[in-house]
Amino acid sequence: MLTARMLKYPKIFLAGWLVIIAIFLPFAIHVTHGLSSYGFDNPRSRVVWADNQANHVVGISQQPPQLVTGLSWSRATALAAQNHIPQSWLHRLSAKQFVVLIPAAQQSTTPSSDLRFLGQLRARGGQVKPASQLQVANRVISDTKTTLGKSSLVAFPLLVILLLTVFGSVAAAALPLIVALAGSILSLGIVDLLEHSMTLSIYLTDIVSFLALGVGVDYALFISSRFRQELGRGETVAQAVTTSMARAGRSVAFSGLAVSLAVLTLVFGGNDYWRGLAVGGAVAVLADLLATHTLLPAILTLMGHRVEWGRISFRHMRRGWSRVSSFVSHHPYPAIVLGLVVLLVPGYFGMRLQMSTPANLAVMLPTTDPLRESVAIQQNVDGKGSLAPLNIVLQYRSTTTQRATWQNVAVVTQHLRGLTDVASVASPSLLGLAPAQLVTLIKNPILTPAKLKPLLAGFISAKHSHLVVLYVVSRSGPDASRTEHLVQTIKQDMPAWVPYGTQWGVGGLVPLLASFNHLTARRLPWIIGTVALVAFTVLLFATGSVFQSLLGVVFDGIVALATAGVLVETVQTGHLGLPPLQPESAITPLIFVLLFGLSMDYEVILLHRIQELARSNVHSIVEACQKGVEVTGGMITGAGMIMVAVFVALFVSPLEIMKTLAIGMTAAILLDTWVVRTFMVPASVAILDRFAFWPRMIPNPAKASTK
C-alpha cells in the first residue's frame, strides 16, 4: 500500500523529507551541547551513596599541575629564580611548554609570593591552565566532539570511491549517501531532543552518526541494487520499485529490526550510560529504515532509468565472484574448513580479552599530549595514587559534637594508615587535636583558628552533623590492581572498625569505575545472550529455517571471539603503534552487539536470495547457492567495505577509545562479510541441501518439472 502511494505521489514524499530535514537539522547541529561524561555509576552500588554524601563537605583541595605554554624555558627559569621558586618545581616539556607543580606536601606551607609566580607568568605572555582531571575530562569531551567533523572528511572520499566501485554508476552511487545523510540528520536531531530527558554519553554522537551513515548506505545499496537488476531484466520503473521493495525492502526491514533490537539489548547494561547508547543506536537504525522505505523509493521512482547515469564497467569483479561462488557451492567442505581456520586462529587469543575503563582519564589521550604528560609528572612527584584519592565516608549515629565520634575517627584513621598500600590518610585526627578539643572547636566555631577552619570544612559538614569524610591516597596508580584490592580490603575490614549502626562507604573515581567495570562484566553475558536470542528469532522469522537461525548465531559467536582476539593482539598488547591498554569496557560490548546486529543485514540478504532462487523450481540448492553468492557477493562485501570505511575514519581521533571502536568494528565486519557470508553460510546451505531451510523443505527442481 505504501509503495503504491509512493509510486503515485513520489514528489510529496520527497517534499516531506525536505521538511523533516529542515526541522531536524538545527537540532542535529546542536546535538553535542547536552551530552554528558557521566552515567557510568552503578545505581545499586554503595559508591553512589558515598559520593553523594561526600558532596556535602568542601573536600580537601590540592593544586594540580599548571601547564604553561607560550613562554620560553630560559625566561621561565629566570623568573622562577627571581621569585625564589625551586627549580625542581618546573618540568620542561618543550622549548615553550613546561609544567609548574608545587609538591602536595608543600602546598599548605607555600608562601603567597610563590603562588604569585603563576600570575607573573601570565603577565609575561604565558598561557597557564590547570592540568586537573576535570581539564582532562573536558579535553576528552572536546576531542570527541571534533572527531565527528575530522573523521567525516576522511570517510566521505572513501565512501564515494567504494560506492562507485560497487555500483559502477555515478547516479546510483549518490543515492545511498543521500539516504544515509537524511537518516543521520533525523537520528541526531532526535538524540538532541532526548538529551533533555535522559543522560546520554559524549561518545553517542560519533556512534550514532557513523552507525546511521554506515547502516543507511548499506540499506540503500541493497534496495537500489535490486532496483537496477530489475530494470536490467526489462521491468518498468514501477515494477522495478515494487519488486525491489517487496524483495530487498523486506530483507532490509528484517535487518533493521535485528540491528535495532540488538542495540536495544544494551539496556541490560544496568546504568544510564548503556541505556543512552541503546536508545541512541536504535534511533539511528530506525531513522535509516524510515528513510530507505519512504525517501529512497520516491527518489528511485523519479529517477527511473537515469539511475544508470555515469556508468562505469567493472566486469572483472563479476567474473571473480563467479569463480568464488562456484568454488564455495561445489566444494563446501573445504570452504567451511578454510573459514574456520581463518576465524579460530585469532579466536584462540580472544579468550584472553580483559576490559576496563581507566580511572586515570589521561591514558585516553595520546602519549605526547601535554595534559597527559602533566598528569604523569604529578604522579612522579606526589605519588601514583595522588590522582584519585579514595573518599572514606562515615555517617555515625553520634554527631560531630560528641567525643565518641572523634574517638572512632581516630581508630579508623589508624587502621587505614596501617594498610600496606596506603601512602597517606587525611583525617581530622591527624591535625594534632584531641577528640575533646575537636568537640570544643565544632561547638564554638568562633574559637577555631583561621588556619583550621578550611581544614575542618574539608572533613565535616555544618548541615550534616553525623557525617565525617576521610581521604586515602594509594601507593599504586588509580588503575592498578593493588589499588582495587585496597578498596576491597577497606570494604571487608570497615565493619570491624566502626560502631554498630554506622553507615559507611568508599567513594571516588577508582571505586566508581571499578563498580562500572564489574557491572559491565556481570551484565555482558546477559547482553550477549539476549542479542543471540534476538538474532535467532529475527532469522527464524525472516527465513523460516531453524538450521540457518542456529548456524547464524554460532557463526556470529565465532566471529565475536575472533574479533576479541584481534583486540587482544592490537589494543591490549600495544601493537599498531598503540600503547598497551585494556580495551574499554565502555565500548567493547558495543562492538559485539553491533556485530550480531549488522551481520543479520548480510545474512538475511544472502539467504533470501538463495531461497528465492531455490524455490523458483529452476535451480537446485547448489545452483541457488552459486547464483546467490555470485549476485550478492559483491554487494555484501562492498557494503561491508563501506561500513569499514566509515569506522576506519575514526582513526583520526586522538582518543584511544575511538580507535578501539574502529579496530573492533573493522575486524568484525571484514571477518563477517569476507569469511562467514562469502564462504561459511553458502557452504553450509550446500551441505544441508534440501534440508538447509528446515522445516521448510526446498523442492527438487527435477521432480517438480516432472510433475
C-alpha positions as CSV (number, residue, x, y, z in Angstrom):
1,M,0.0,0.0,0.0
2,L,2.8,2.4,1.0
3,T,4.8,1.6,-2.1
4,A,1.8,2.1,-4.3
5,R,1.3,5.6,-2.9
6,M,4.9,6.4,-3.3
7,L,4.7,5.4,-7.0
8,K,1.7,7.7,-7.4
9,Y,2.9,10.7,-5.3
10,P,6.8,10.5,-5.2
11,K,7.2,14.3,-5.1
12,I,5.0,14.5,-2.0
13,F,7.2,12.0,-0.1
14,L,10.3,13.9,-1.3
15,A,8.9,17.2,-0.2
16,G,8.0,15.6,3.2
17,W,11.6,14.6,3.7
18,L,12.9,18.0,2.8
19,V,10.6,19.4,5.6
20,I,11.9,16.8,8.0
21,I,15.5,17.7,7.3
22,A,14.8,21.4,7.6
23,I,13.1,20.8,11.0
24,F,15.7,18.4,12.5
25,L,18.9,19.9,11.0
26,P,19.2,22.7,13.7
27,F,18.8,20.1,16.4
28,A,21.4,17.8,14.8
29,I,23.9,20.6,14.7
30,H,23.2,21.4,18.3
31,V,23.5,17.7,19.4
32,T,26.8,17.8,21.3
33,H,25.8,20.6,23.7
34,G,23.8,18.4,26.0
35,L,25.8,15.2,26.1
36,S,27.4,14.0,29.4
37,S,30.6,12.4,30.5
38,Y,28.6,10.9,33.4
39,G,26.2,7.9,33.7
40,F,28.9,5.3,34.4
41,D,27.8,4.7,38.0
42,N,26.1,1.6,39.2
43,P,22.9,2.9,40.7
44,R,22.8,0.0,43.2
45,S,26.3,0.4,44.3
46,R,27.3,1.8,47.7
47,V,29.8,4.0,45.8
48,V,26.9,6.3,44.6
49,W,25.8,6.8,48.2
50,A,29.3,7.6,49.3
51,D,29.9,10.1,46.6
52,N,26.6,11.8,47.2
53,Q,27.4,12.1,50.9
54,A,30.9,13.3,50.2
55,N,29.4,16.2,48.2
56,H,28.1,17.7,51.4
57,V,31.6,18.6,52.5
58,V,34.0,21.0,50.9
59,G,36.7,18.4,50.5
60,I,40.5,18.9,50.6
61,S,41.7,20.9,47.6
62,Q,45.0,20.2,46.0
63,Q,46.6,22.4,43.5
64,P,47.0,20.5,40.2
65,P,49.9,20.8,37.8
66,Q,49.9,24.1,35.9
67,L,50.6,23.7,32.2
68,V,52.3,26.8,30.8
69,T,52.7,27.5,27.1
70,G,53.9,30.4,25.0
71,L,56.9,31.3,27.3
72,S,60.5,30.2,26.7
73,W,62.1,27.9,29.2
74,S,65.0,30.2,29.8
75,R,62.7,33.1,30.6
76,A,60.6,31.0,32.9
77,T,63.6,29.7,34.9
78,A,65.0,33.2,35.2
79,L,61.6,34.4,36.6
80,A,61.5,31.5,39.0
81,A,64.9,32.4,40.3
82,Q,63.8,36.0,40.9
83,N,60.8,34.7,42.9
84,H,62.9,32.0,44.8
85,I,60.9,29.2,43.2
86,P,62.8,25.9,43.4
87,Q,64.0,24.7,40.1
88,S,62.5,21.2,40.9
89,W,59.0,22.7,40.7
90,L,59.5,23.4,36.9
91,H,59.3,20.5,34.5
92,R,60.2,21.1,30.8
93,L,58.1,19.6,28.0
94,S,59.4,21.5,25.0
95,A,61.0,24.8,24.1
96,K,57.9,26.9,25.0
97,Q,56.0,24.4,27.1
98,F,56.5,23.4,30.7
99,V,54.7,22.4,33.9
100,V,54.7,24.1,37.2
101,L,53.9,21.7,40.1
102,I,54.1,22.6,43.8
103,P,54.5,19.3,45.6
104,A,51.4,18.3,47.6
105,A,53.4,18.1,50.8
106,Q,54.5,21.8,50.5
107,Q,51.2,23.3,49.2
108,S,49.9,24.2,52.7
109,T,53.1,26.0,53.6
110,T,53.7,27.7,50.3
111,P,54.2,31.4,50.7
112,S,51.9,33.8,48.7
113,S,54.9,35.0,46.8
114,D,55.4,31.6,45.3
115,L,51.7,31.5,44.2
116,R,52.1,34.9,42.6
117,F,54.7,33.3,40.3
118,L,51.9,31.9,38.2
119,G,50.4,35.4,37.8
120,Q,53.7,36.7,36.7
121,L,54.0,34.0,34.1
122,R,50.7,35.2,32.6
123,A,51.8,38.8,32.7
124,R,54.9,37.8,30.6
125,G,52.7,36.3,27.9
126,G,52.4,32.7,29.1
127,Q,49.2,30.8,29.0
128,V,48.6,29.0,32.2
129,K,45.9,26.3,32.7
130,P,45.5,23.6,35.3
131,A,46.1,20.0,34.3
132,S,43.5,18.6,36.6
133,Q,41.3,15.5,35.9
134,L,38.5,17.9,35.1
135,Q,40.6,19.5,32.4
136,V,41.5,16.0,31.1
137,A,37.8,15.1,31.0
138,N,37.0,18.4,29.2
139,R,39.7,17.5,26.6
140,V,38.2,14.1,26.1
141,I,34.8,15.7,25.5
142,S,36.2,18.3,23.1
143,D,38.1,15.6,21.1
144,T,35.0,13.5,21.0
145,K,33.0,16.4,19.5
146,T,35.7,17.3,16.9
147,T,36.1,13.6,15.9
148,L,32.9,13.7,14.0
149,G,34.0,16.5,11.7
150,K,37.5,15.3,11.2
151,S,36.5,11.7,10.5
152,S,33.8,12.7,8.2
153,L,36.4,14.4,6.0
154,V,38.2,11.1,5.8
155,A,35.1,8.9,5.5
156,F,33.3,10.7,2.6
157,P,36.1,10.4,0.0
158,L,36.4,6.7,0.8
159,L,32.7,6.2,0.6
160,V,32.5,7.8,-2.8
161,I,35.3,5.6,-4.2
162,L,33.7,2.4,-2.7
163,L,30.2,3.3,-3.9
164,L,31.4,4.0,-7.4
165,T,33.2,0.6,-7.3
166,V,30.2,-1.3,-6.0
167,F,27.6,0.5,-8.1
168,G,29.5,1.3,-11.3
169,S,27.3,4.4,-11.7
170,V,27.7,7.9,-10.5
171,A,23.9,8.5,-10.1
172,A,23.4,5.2,-8.3
173,A,26.4,5.8,-6.0
174,A,24.9,9.1,-4.9
175,L,21.6,7.5,-3.7
176,P,22.9,5.8,-0.6
177,L,24.8,8.9,0.5
178,I,21.6,11.0,0.2
179,V,19.5,8.5,2.1
180,A,22.2,8.0,4.8
181,L,22.6,11.7,5.3
182,A,18.9,12.1,5.7
183,G,18.8,9.3,8.3
184,S,21.8,10.7,10.1
185,I,20.2,14.2,10.4
186,L,16.9,12.8,11.7
187,S,18.6,10.5,14.2
188,L,21.0,13.2,15.6
189,G,18.1,15.6,15.8
190,I,16.1,13.1,17.8
191,V,19.1,12.4,20.1
192,D,19.3,16.2,20.7
193,L,15.7,16.2,21.9
194,L,16.3,13.2,24.1
195,E,19.2,14.9,25.9
196,H,16.7,16.9,27.9
197,S,15.0,13.8,29.4
198,M,17.8,11.3,29.9
199,T,21.6,11.0,30.4
200,L,23.3,10.5,27.0
201,S,27.1,9.8,26.7
202,I,29.6,12.1,25.0
203,Y,30.5,9.1,22.8
204,L,27.0,8.9,21.4
205,T,27.3,11.4,18.6
206,D,30.2,9.6,17.0
207,I,28.5,6.2,17.4
208,V,25.0,7.3,16.3
209,S,26.3,9.4,13.3
210,F,28.6,6.7,12.0
211,L,26.1,3.9,12.6
212,A,23.4,5.9,10.8
213,L,25.8,6.6,8.0
214,G,27.0,3.1,7.6
215,V,23.7,1.3,8.0
216,G,21.9,3.9,5.8
217,V,24.4,3.4,3.0
218,D,24.1,-0.4,3.3
219,Y,20.3,-0.5,3.2
220,A,20.1,1.9,0.3
221,L,22.7,-0.2,-1.5
222,F,20.7,-3.4,-1.1
223,I,17.4,-1.8,-2.3
224,S,18.8,0.3,-5.2
225,S,20.9,-2.6,-6.4
226,R,17.8,-4.8,-6.7
227,F,16.0,-1.9,-8.5
228,R,18.8,-1.7,-11.1
229,Q,18.7,-5.5,-11.5
230,E,15.0,-5.5,-12.2
231,L,15.4,-2.6,-14.7
232,G,18.1,-4.7,-16.4
233,R,15.6,-7.5,-16.8
234,G,13.3,-5.3,-18.7
235,E,10.8,-4.4,-16.0
236,T,9.2,-0.9,-15.9
237,V,10.2,1.6,-13.3
238,A,7.0,1.0,-11.3
239,Q,7.5,-2.8,-11.5
240,A,11.2,-2.4,-10.5
241,V,10.4,-0.3,-7.5
242,T,7.6,-2.7,-6.4
243,T,9.8,-5.8,-6.7
244,S,12.8,-4.2,-5.1
245,M,10.8,-3.0,-2.1
246,A,9.0,-6.4,-1.9
247,R,12.2,-8.4,-2.0
248,A,15.2,-6.3,-0.9
249,G,13.0,-3.9,1.1
250,R,11.6,-6.9,3.1
251,S,15.1,-8.1,3.8
252,V,16.2,-4.7,4.9
253,A,13.2,-4.4,7.2
254,F,14.2,-7.6,8.9
255,S,17.8,-6.5,9.0
256,G,16.9,-3.1,10.5
257,L,14.7,-4.8,13.1
258,A,17.5,-7.1,14.0
259,V,20.1,-4.3,14.4
260,S,17.7,-2.0,16.4
261,L,16.7,-4.8,18.8
262,A,20.3,-5.9,19.1
263,V,21.4,-2.4,20.1
264,L,18.5,-2.1,22.5
265,T,19.8,-5.1,24.5
266,L,22.4,-2.6,25.9
267,V,19.7,-1.5,28.3
268,F,20.7,-4.7,30.3
269,G,24.0,-2.9,31.0
270,G,22.2,-1.5,34.0
271,N,23.0,2.2,34.1
272,D,22.4,5.5,32.3
273,Y,25.5,5.1,30.0
274,W,24.3,1.8,28.5
275,R,20.7,2.9,28.3
276,G,21.7,6.1,26.4
277,L,23.7,4.1,23.9
278,A,20.8,1.6,23.5
279,V,18.3,4.3,22.8
280,G,20.6,6.4,20.6
281,G,21.7,3.4,18.5
282,A,18.2,2.1,18.0
283,V,17.1,5.6,16.9
284,A,19.8,5.7,14.3
285,V,18.8,2.4,12.7
286,L,15.1,3.1,12.8
287,A,15.7,6.5,11.2
288,D,17.6,4.8,8.4
289,L,14.7,2.3,8.0
290,L,12.3,5.1,7.6
291,A,14.5,6.8,5.0
292,T,15.1,3.7,3.0
293,H,11.4,2.8,2.9
294,T,10.0,6.2,2.1
295,L,12.6,8.6,0.7
296,L,14.6,6.0,-1.4
297,P,11.7,4.5,-3.4
298,A,10.4,8.1,-4.0
299,I,13.8,9.1,-5.5
300,L,14.0,5.8,-7.5
301,T,10.6,6.4,-8.9
302,L,11.6,10.0,-10.0
303,M,15.0,8.9,-11.4
304,G,13.9,5.8,-13.2
305,H,16.5,4.7,-15.8
306,R,18.5,7.8,-15.1
307,V,19.9,5.8,-12.2
308,E,22.4,4.4,-14.7
309,W,23.9,7.9,-15.5
310,G,27.7,7.9,-15.3
311,R,28.0,4.2,-15.7
312,I,31.4,2.6,-15.1
313,S,32.1,-1.0,-16.0
314,F,33.7,-3.5,-13.6
315,R,33.3,-6.8,-15.4
316,H,36.4,-8.4,-14.0
317,M,34.8,-8.1,-10.5
318,R,31.7,-10.0,-11.6
319,R,33.9,-12.7,-13.1
320,G,35.8,-13.0,-9.8
321,W,32.6,-13.6,-7.9
322,S,31.5,-16.2,-10.4
323,R,34.6,-18.2,-9.6
324,V,34.3,-17.8,-5.8
325,S,30.6,-18.8,-5.9
326,S,31.5,-21.9,-8.0
327,F,34.2,-23.0,-5.5
328,V,32.0,-22.5,-2.4
329,S,28.9,-24.2,-3.8
330,H,30.7,-27.2,-5.4
331,H,33.4,-27.6,-2.7
332,P,31.5,-26.7,0.5
333,Y,33.6,-28.8,3.0
334,P,37.0,-27.1,2.1
335,A,35.1,-23.7,2.2
336,I,33.9,-24.4,5.7
337,V,37.3,-25.6,6.9
338,L,39.0,-22.5,5.3
339,G,36.6,-20.2,7.1
340,L,37.0,-21.9,10.5
341,V,40.8,-21.7,10.2
342,V,40.7,-18.0,9.5
343,L,38.4,-17.4,12.4
344,L,39.8,-19.8,15.1
345,V,43.4,-18.5,14.8
346,P,42.6,-15.1,16.2
347,G,39.8,-16.6,18.3
348,Y,42.4,-18.5,20.3
349,F,43.8,-15.2,21.6
350,G,40.3,-13.8,22.1
351,M,39.9,-15.8,25.3
352,R,42.5,-13.5,26.9
353,L,40.4,-10.4,26.5
354,Q,40.3,-8.1,29.5
355,M,38.1,-5.0,29.5
356,S,38.5,-2.0,31.8
357,T,37.5,1.7,31.8
358,P,40.5,3.7,33.3
359,A,40.2,5.9,36.3
360,N,43.2,7.9,35.1
361,L,41.4,9.6,32.2
362,A,44.7,10.9,30.9
363,V,45.6,7.5,29.4
364,M,42.8,8.0,26.9
365,L,44.9,10.9,25.4
366,P,47.9,10.4,23.1
367,T,51.2,9.8,24.9
368,T,52.6,13.1,23.6
369,D,49.6,15.2,24.8
370,P,50.8,17.9,27.2
371,L,47.9,17.2,29.6
372,R,48.8,13.5,29.8
373,E,52.5,14.4,30.4
374,S,51.5,16.9,33.1
375,V,49.5,14.2,34.9
376,A,52.5,11.8,34.6
377,I,54.7,14.4,36.3
378,Q,52.2,14.8,39.1
379,Q,52.3,11.1,39.7
380,N,56.1,11.1,39.7
381,V,56.2,13.9,42.3
382,D,53.2,13.3,44.5
383,G,52.8,9.5,44.0
384,K,50.8,7.4,41.6
385,G,47.7,7.4,43.7
386,S,47.5,11.2,44.1
387,L,45.3,11.5,41.0
388,A,42.3,9.8,42.6
389,P,42.1,9.7,46.4
390,L,39.5,7.4,48.0
391,N,36.7,9.0,49.9
392,I,36.0,7.2,53.2
393,V,32.5,8.3,54.2
394,L,31.4,7.7,57.8
395,Q,27.9,8.5,58.9
396,Y,27.6,8.0,62.7
397,R,24.7,7.7,65.0
398,S,26.5,10.2,67.2
399,T,27.2,13.7,66.0
400,T,30.5,15.6,65.4
401,T,29.8,17.4,68.7
402,Q,30.3,14.2,70.6
403,R,33.6,12.8,71.8
404,A,32.7,9.2,70.7
405,T,32.6,10.3,67.1
406,W,36.2,11.6,67.1
407,Q,37.4,8.7,69.2
408,N,36.2,6.3,66.5
409,V,37.5,8.5,63.7
410,A,41.0,8.2,65.3
411,V,40.6,4.4,65.4
412,V,39.6,4.2,61.7
413,T,42.4,6.5,60.7
414,Q,45.0,4.3,62.5
415,H,43.6,1.2,60.8
416,L,43.7,2.9,57.4
417,R,47.3,4.1,57.9
418,G,48.3,0.6,58.7
419,L,47.2,-0.9,55.4
420,T,50.1,-1.9,53.2
421,D,49.2,0.0,50.0
422,V,48.2,3.3,51.7
423,A,50.6,6.2,51.1
424,S,48.7,8.8,53.2
425,V,45.5,9.5,55.1
426,A,43.9,12.9,55.5
427,S,41.9,12.9,58.7
428,P,40.9,15.5,61.4
429,S,42.5,13.2,64.0
430,L,45.9,14.0,62.4
431,L,45.6,17.7,63.0
432,G,47.2,17.3,66.4
433,L,44.0,17.8,68.4
434,A,42.4,15.5,70.9
435,P,38.8,14.4,70.5
436,A,37.7,16.7,73.3
437,Q,39.4,19.7,71.6
438,L,37.7,18.9,68.3
439,V,34.4,18.8,70.0
440,T,35.0,22.2,71.6
441,L,36.0,23.8,68.3
442,I,33.0,22.4,66.5
443,K,30.6,23.6,69.2
444,N,32.2,27.0,69.3
445,P,33.3,27.9,65.7
446,I,34.4,31.3,66.8
447,L,37.2,29.7,68.8
448,T,38.5,27.8,65.8
449,P,41.9,29.3,64.5
450,A,41.7,30.7,60.9
451,K,44.1,28.1,59.6
452,L,42.0,25.2,60.9
453,K,38.6,26.3,59.6
454,P,39.2,25.4,55.9
455,L,40.8,22.1,57.0
456,L,37.9,21.1,59.2
457,A,35.5,22.1,56.4
458,G,37.2,19.5,54.2
459,F,36.1,16.7,56.6
460,I,32.8,17.7,58.1
461,S,29.6,19.5,57.1
462,A,27.8,22.2,59.1
463,K,24.4,20.9,57.8
464,H,25.1,17.2,58.3
465,S,26.4,16.8,61.9
466,H,26.7,13.0,61.7
467,L,29.0,13.0,58.6
468,V,32.8,12.7,58.5
469,V,34.8,12.1,55.3
470,L,38.4,10.9,55.3
471,Y,40.7,10.7,52.3
472,V,43.1,7.9,51.4
473,V,45.9,8.0,48.8
474,S,47.1,4.7,47.5
475,R,50.7,4.0,46.8
476,S,49.7,2.5,43.4
477,G,48.1,4.1,40.4
478,P,44.3,4.5,40.1
479,D,44.1,1.7,37.6
480,A,46.5,-0.7,39.3
481,S,45.1,-4.0,40.6
482,R,46.6,-3.3,44.0
483,T,44.5,-0.1,44.4
484,E,41.3,-2.0,43.6
485,H,42.5,-4.7,46.1
486,L,42.9,-1.9,48.7
487,V,39.3,-0.8,48.1
488,Q,38.1,-4.3,48.7
489,T,40.3,-4.6,51.8
490,I,38.8,-1.4,53.3
491,K,35.3,-2.7,52.5
492,Q,35.9,-6.0,54.2
493,D,37.5,-4.6,57.3
494,M,35.5,-1.5,57.9
495,P,32.6,-3.2,59.7
496,A,35.0,-4.2,62.4
497,W,36.4,-0.7,62.8
498,V,33.2,1.3,63.3
499,P,30.4,1.1,65.9
500,Y,27.2,-0.8,65.2
501,G,24.7,1.3,63.2
502,T,27.3,3.4,61.4
503,Q,26.7,3.8,57.7
504,W,29.9,3.9,55.6
505,G,31.1,3.7,52.1
506,V,34.1,4.1,49.9
507,G,33.7,6.7,47.1
508,G,35.9,8.3,44.5
509,L,36.7,7.7,40.9
510,V,38.5,4.4,41.5
511,P,35.6,2.5,43.2
512,L,33.1,4.2,40.8
513,L,34.8,2.9,37.7
514,A,35.6,-0.4,39.3
515,S,31.9,-0.8,40.0
516,F,31.1,0.1,36.4
517,N,33.6,-2.5,35.1
518,H,32.3,-5.2,37.4
519,L,28.7,-4.3,36.5
520,T,29.5,-4.5,32.8
521,A,31.3,-7.8,33.2
522,R,28.4,-9.2,35.1
523,R,25.8,-8.0,32.6
524,L,27.8,-8.8,29.4
525,P,26.7,-12.5,29.3
526,W,23.1,-11.3,29.6
527,I,23.6,-8.8,26.8
528,I,25.3,-11.3,24.5
529,G,22.7,-13.9,25.4
530,T,19.8,-11.6,24.6
531,V,21.5,-10.4,21.4
532,A,21.9,-14.1,20.3
533,L,18.2,-14.7,21.1
534,V,17.2,-11.7,19.1
535,A,19.4,-12.8,16.1
536,F,17.9,-16.3,16.2
537,T,14.4,-15.0,16.4
538,V,14.7,-12.5,13.6
539,L,16.4,-15.0,11.4
540,L,13.7,-17.6,12.1
541,F,11.0,-15.1,11.1
542,A,13.0,-13.9,8.1
543,T,13.9,-17.3,6.7
544,G,11.6,-19.8,8.5
545,S,14.7,-22.0,9.0
546,V,15.7,-23.4,12.4
547,F,19.0,-24.7,11.0
548,Q,20.1,-21.3,9.4
549,S,19.0,-19.4,12.5
550,L,21.1,-21.6,14.8
551,L,24.1,-21.6,12.4
552,G,23.8,-17.8,12.1
553,V,24.1,-17.4,15.9
554,V,27.0,-19.9,16.1
555,F,28.9,-18.2,13.2
556,D,28.4,-14.8,14.8
557,G,29.7,-16.2,18.1
558,I,32.9,-17.4,16.4
559,V,33.4,-14.0,14.7
560,A,32.9,-12.3,18.1
561,L,35.6,-14.5,19.6
562,A,37.9,-13.8,16.6
563,T,37.2,-10.0,17.0
564,A,38.2,-10.3,20.6
565,G,41.4,-11.9,19.6
566,V,42.2,-9.0,17.2
567,L,41.6,-6.5,20.1
568,V,43.9,-8.5,22.3
569,E,46.7,-8.6,19.7
570,T,46.3,-4.9,18.9
571,V,44.9,-2.8,21.7
572,Q,45.7,-5.0,24.7
573,T,49.2,-5.9,23.7
574,G,50.0,-2.4,22.2
575,H,50.5,-3.3,18.5
576,L,49.7,-1.0,15.6
577,G,51.5,1.8,17.3
578,L,49.0,1.9,20.2
579,P,50.2,1.9,23.9
580,P,49.2,-1.3,25.7
581,L,45.8,-0.7,27.2
582,Q,42.9,-2.9,28.2
583,P,40.1,-2.5,25.7
584,E,37.5,-0.1,27.1
585,S,34.6,-1.8,28.9
586,A,32.6,1.3,27.9
587,I,32.9,0.5,24.2
588,T,33.9,-3.2,23.7
589,P,30.5,-4.7,24.4
590,L,29.0,-2.3,21.9
591,I,31.3,-3.8,19.2
592,F,29.9,-7.3,19.9
593,V,26.4,-6.1,19.9
594,L,26.8,-4.3,16.6
595,L,28.5,-7.3,15.2
596,F,25.4,-9.5,15.9
597,G,23.1,-6.8,14.6
598,L,24.9,-5.9,11.4
599,S,25.7,-9.5,10.5
600,M,21.9,-10.0,10.2
601,D,21.9,-7.5,7.4
602,Y,24.2,-9.6,5.2
603,E,22.7,-12.9,6.4
604,V,19.1,-12.0,5.5
605,I,20.1,-10.5,2.1
606,L,22.1,-13.6,1.2
607,L,19.6,-16.3,2.5
608,H,16.6,-14.5,1.0
609,R,18.3,-14.5,-2.4
610,I,19.3,-18.2,-2.1
611,Q,15.7,-19.1,-1.0
612,E,14.2,-17.1,-3.9
613,L,16.4,-18.9,-6.4
614,A,15.9,-22.4,-4.9
615,R,12.1,-22.1,-4.8
616,S,11.9,-21.0,-8.4
617,N,11.9,-24.7,-9.4
618,V,14.7,-23.9,-11.8
619,H,17.8,-24.1,-9.7
620,S,19.0,-26.9,-7.4
621,I,20.1,-25.9,-3.9
622,V,23.8,-26.0,-5.1
623,E,22.9,-23.9,-8.1
624,A,21.0,-21.5,-5.9
625,C,24.0,-21.1,-3.6
626,Q,26.3,-20.5,-6.6
627,K,23.9,-17.9,-8.2
628,G,23.1,-16.3,-4.8
629,V,26.7,-15.7,-3.9
630,E,27.5,-14.5,-7.5
631,V,24.7,-12.0,-7.4
632,T,25.0,-10.8,-3.8
633,G,28.7,-11.4,-3.0
634,G,30.0,-8.2,-4.5
635,M,27.1,-6.2,-2.9
636,I,27.5,-7.7,0.6
637,T,31.3,-7.4,0.7
638,G,31.0,-4.0,-0.8
639,A,28.5,-3.0,1.9
640,G,30.9,-4.4,4.4
641,M,33.8,-2.4,3.0
642,I,31.6,0.7,3.1
643,M,30.9,0.2,6.7
644,V,34.6,-0.4,7.3
645,A,35.5,2.9,5.6
646,V,33.0,4.6,8.0
647,F,34.6,3.2,11.1
648,V,38.2,3.3,9.9
649,A,37.8,7.1,9.7
650,L,37.6,7.1,13.5
651,F,41.4,6.5,13.5
652,V,41.8,10.3,13.0
653,S,40.5,10.7,16.6
654,P,43.3,11.2,19.2
655,L,41.2,9.2,21.7
656,E,42.2,5.6,22.3
657,I,38.5,4.6,22.9
658,M,37.5,5.7,19.4
659,K,40.5,3.8,17.9
660,T,39.4,0.7,19.8
661,L,35.9,1.0,18.3
662,A,37.5,1.4,14.8
663,I,39.7,-1.7,15.2
664,G,37.0,-3.8,16.6
665,M,34.3,-2.9,14.1
666,T,36.8,-3.2,11.2
667,A,37.8,-6.7,12.2
668,A,34.3,-7.8,12.9
669,I,32.8,-6.6,9.6
670,L,35.7,-7.9,7.5
671,L,35.6,-11.3,9.1
672,D,31.8,-11.5,8.8
673,T,31.4,-10.4,5.2
674,W,34.6,-11.9,3.6
675,V,34.7,-15.1,5.6
676,V,31.3,-16.1,7.0
677,R,28.9,-14.7,4.4
678,T,31.2,-15.5,1.5
679,F,32.3,-19.0,2.4
680,M,30.7,-20.5,5.5
681,V,27.0,-19.6,5.1
682,P,26.6,-20.7,1.5
683,A,28.8,-23.7,2.1
684,S,26.5,-24.8,5.0
685,V,23.4,-24.4,2.8
686,A,25.1,-26.5,0.0
687,I,26.0,-29.2,2.6
688,L,22.5,-29.4,4.1
689,D,21.0,-29.4,0.6
690,R,17.2,-29.7,0.7
691,F,17.2,-29.6,4.5
692,A,19.1,-26.3,4.6
693,F,15.9,-24.3,5.4
694,W,14.3,-27.0,7.6
695,P,11.4,-27.2,8.5
696,R,10.7,-25.5,5.1
697,M,11.9,-28.1,2.6
698,I,13.4,-27.0,-0.7
699,P,11.7,-28.8,-3.6
700,N,13.8,-30.8,-6.1
701,P,13.6,-29.0,-9.4
702,A,13.9,-32.2,-11.4
703,K,10.9,-33.8,-9.6
704,A,9.0,-30.5,-9.8
705,S,9.5,-30.3,-13.5
706,T,8.4,-34.0,-13.9
707,K,5.2,-33.3,-12.1
